[in-house]
């Protein structure tokens, strides 16, 4: 009998509303720093109720060679920066031979799409450049970053809306687990455009009661929540077999112990507690652990009315009322396709520090949510196993099991 290998995380990289790098991300999260602000474009749209977002501070990308940079959208540049940091974190100056790359986004660059569309409608095709097309391909960040960093293994770009980041981590985990590759770079990237906020506003899924105090706007599980706050960034992980990591003397940050994904078939926009329950139970089965082995559920919990209720109902059904639950959307906003991977980085740090982050802005839990043990203040405690959830519009759900490296 051939035993399947353990899969471990040995590198991490990030770009977030806190700035470029994993260090600013973790510092912002663990100090409870706010990063949300009003958006002038939204303030100019009276029909859009939400006026708040969280965006990446201005970054200088001139260090990216021009021949690579000219074909990159903003989200691809975020991914390039995060990928370089991830490789360096894992102990590499350049991409190792055969490295797999699993990364996607919810949409490609909306700003570039709009500009190209405008030129086409106004009969100015002469203004559309080849680099414009390269920036709006569905797999543009994956393609441009793999070219720039000479990543020559399988490159796969799953696009699963808000589950994109975690789905690509899960797909990479399965690729390493089954021997398709021995090492992989994985996660998600996203760039903000006011259209994101406007579209969610049409769906009545945005926060709009705290436009005057932006850092209070995203309130997962709270009775006063009205919806999500759109955000942006990129989170990437370097994963590999434990054997490979030990052979090259890499620092093991955490183990990916299990993964599962399923699809909601009843409603495109709203998840059902039953489907979410099945997803988490499948991940536990894949990891070979029981619900009692789990110390924390890091919920998808975006602050929408229906989504938060469904996820707590599912959590209660799987783990009971005593399971500790937190969400990081109150800190970061909803970074869309990057959310699952950025939040996984935070989960790895919670395992490392043996400290659980609170759900920001959760003051009075909504009584309509099923009973779970909400984390409302930072807690130092033994944390060995975390379940990380990501659920998406369109019904794509996934759950990842993270285990502390001993």
Secondary structure, DSSP 8 states (H G I E B T S, - for coil): ------EEEEEEEEEETTEESHHHHHHHHHHT----EE-HHHHT-TT----EE--------TTS-HHHHTT--HHHHHHHHHHHHHHHHTT-SS--TT-EEEEE-SSS-HHHHHHHHHHHHTT-GGG--HHHHHHHSTTHHHHHHHHHTT--S-EE----GGGHHHHHHHHHHHHHHTTS-SEEEEEEEE---HHHHHHHHHTT-B--TTTTSGGGS--TTBTT---B-B--EEEEEEEEEHHHHHHTT----EEEEEEEEEE--S-SSS--HHHHHHHHHHHHHHHT--GGG--EEE----S-HHHHHHHHHHHHHHH-TT-EEE-SHHHH-B-GGGHHHHHHHHHHHHHHHTEE---TT-SSB-TTS---EE--S-EE----EEEEEEE-TTSEEEEEEEEE--
